């Protein structure tokens, strides 16, 4: 029996929308797949996750990642997010 996926939430609220979350979303989906994590991590949209002044927000379990942008999401994923997911 396969184990349940763990949830990751990407803020889709108005501040994150204006900061480019709809450009970040497909990049995160691709990065999860490229790293073989799309079978264990479920990327979900969420309304406001809180720190709106700190750029696009992503949460995973008790970790909060801020200041994501379309320009830096790949770097942020590799250096900050991926180590937490593994």
Secondary structure by P-SEA (a helix, b strand, c coil): cccbbbbbbbbccaaaaaacaaaaaaaaaaaaaaacccccbbbbbbcccccccccbbbbcccccccccccccaaaaaacccccccc
